[in-house]
Amino acid sequence: MKEVHDPIKLINNFQPTGISYDFGVKLSGIASSSFNDSDLIGEGHVAKSEKEINVVLFSDADFIRNAFWARIQKFLDTNVIETTSDNGSLITNVLDSLTGYDEFINLRNKETPFRPFVVVQKLQAEAEQKYLGQEQQLQSQLDEILDKIQNLSAGRNGENVNLSEKQLIELSSFQMQVEQTRKQLREVRRNLSKDIDALIKKAEDLIPVLKERSESANTDRRIPKKTIQDMKDAGFFKILQPKKYGGFELDPHTFSEVQLRVAQGCMSTAWVLGVVGIHPFQLALYDDKAQQEVWGDDDNTLVSSSYAPMGQVTPVEGGFKFSGHWQWSSGSEHCDWALLGGLIFPPEGGAPEYRTFLIPKSDYEIKDTWYSMGLKATGSQDIHVNDVFVPEYRTHKQSDGFNLTNPGYAVNKNDLYKIPWGQLFVRAVSTPAIGATKKMLELFIEGANNKASSDPSKLAGDTHTQSIVAEASAKLDALETVMFRNYDVMVDQAGNQGGIPMIDRVKFRYDASLVIEKCLEVVDTLFSNAGGGAVFAGSDIQKIFLDVHTSRAHVANNPVSFSRNYGAMQLGVENTDYFV
């Protein structure tokens, strides 16, 4: 048979025979010689192996040829390598198996078909770094070319640069390759973590447990300690925590995936998870001395917050004297530290400086004040501080968060932390409403299938009911789509030169503020059409109705000022929001 070197020709000319062949076989155990004892000549020959062998035999080795791994494209006299298969993973997985680690890949759903082996994750991480370096190199080349084009058009430096039509076509193709590379990198970062699927599965498994505990949690006006421990054990609070301090350093997409599912069991629990679980991200922006104080002895330490600038601040040597009274500190009774807002007024006058002050539990008092119509179990108590000392390194400037000049960048270098802090917090208090509203729709559908209308057909046969379900589903799908799209864009842009454009930051902030408004449209419609049973105390639909309405009271969920800012920026006015 004629040898074929071109894999494309090989594939195109391939004719199936209908016969199955073993491509690779693993051989283990004592190996016997294929020769009879009488045929053995010379010393060193044995009839069988002294120890068990562990071998993988492939019927053909062409699959590891370079031609089957990647293709090389020419761009402006530069070779650009584009991978076409992942046979490298096959080889490393085989080596993984031969070392004795046989905990092979589990079946996964079609949404996430890629699952790395645990033992080869280090190799894959190294490969990712190499891939990232390739992307940066390509981006550098692109920036150089674009700069030359700009210089040419502006007539700067007197440089005579002429790009042919062919080169311009190549440039366009190259730009598409770079964008594709960014998308691939995003998926690599997401899929490389062995923890993601487990985290989401744990959140799904927790839904019925949270539902069962919700009534007592509402009565007690706080999340049960057992639930907090369950979420600690599951790793939910470490999703955004730096690896340096025992965290996963996963992207916010994963955090919201978990939060959405928790909300389907109990919105109050999802709210506390969101608020408390987002703080490791902000703490990663602090001076490392502050991070060490919180996580040095226990990387499971939790932090609550109340960001309203209610603190009275007096500068002193080495830091500040700090006092004040704050409301809405969700989950505070389960936390050992608190992030509290305060203003520093310059002695010469002018605009005050907003900072977040990190305070240990020994320096504040929790006041039991949380008696609310909804989100009853969040335990959003008041916090009182009386004249305590806060060192400079335990403060975080809003200007550093806005300008991305955070001192924590000295130790936490993941591009994740270059996403503006405010973008994550505002979604921590809006995402629970999406999950809870999805649960309310599910309850509404169950009720419609079980209730008889006056005609007397099932309510599910009513065309108005059908329209309600369709519209609710579409609105919820749109909210999730926008949220995850914005996350993906932010993750892509965060590591780029220049970061996320200000107009996008303002838009994303406005998008987040609209979530509750859109959820209210759905829950109000569902509640109004759910029948008389929904009005009685204890109704699951009523609980969600009250929870979502209560979440609207948070300042981050009021879109009025954010809509004005976004509209004004599109009309050429400067941004006025510094929490974006």
Secondary structure by P-SEA (a helix, b strand, c coil): ccccccaaaaaaaccccccccccbbbbbcbbbbcccccccccccccccccbbbbbccccccccccccccbbbbbcccbbbbbbcccaaaaaaaaaaaaaccccccccccccccbbbbccaaaaaaaaaaaaaaaaaaaaaaaaaaaaaaaaaaaccccccccccaaaaaaaaaaaaaaaaaaaaaaaaaaaccccaaaaaaaaaaaaaaaaaaaaaaaaaccccaaaaaaaaaacccccccccccccccccaaaaaaaaaaaaaacaaaaaaaaaaaaaaaaaaaccaaaaaaaccccccbbbbbcccccccccccccccccccccccccccccccbbbbbbbbbbccccbbbbbbbbbccccbbbbccccccccccccbbbbbbccccccccccccaaaaaacccccccccccccccccaaaaaaaaacaaaaaaaaaaaaaaaaaaacccccccccccccaaaaaaaaaaaaaaaaaaaaaaaaaaaaaaaccccccccaaaaaaaaaaaaaaaaaaaaaaaaaaaaccccccccccaaaaaaaaaaaaaccccccaaaaaaaaaaaaaccccccccc
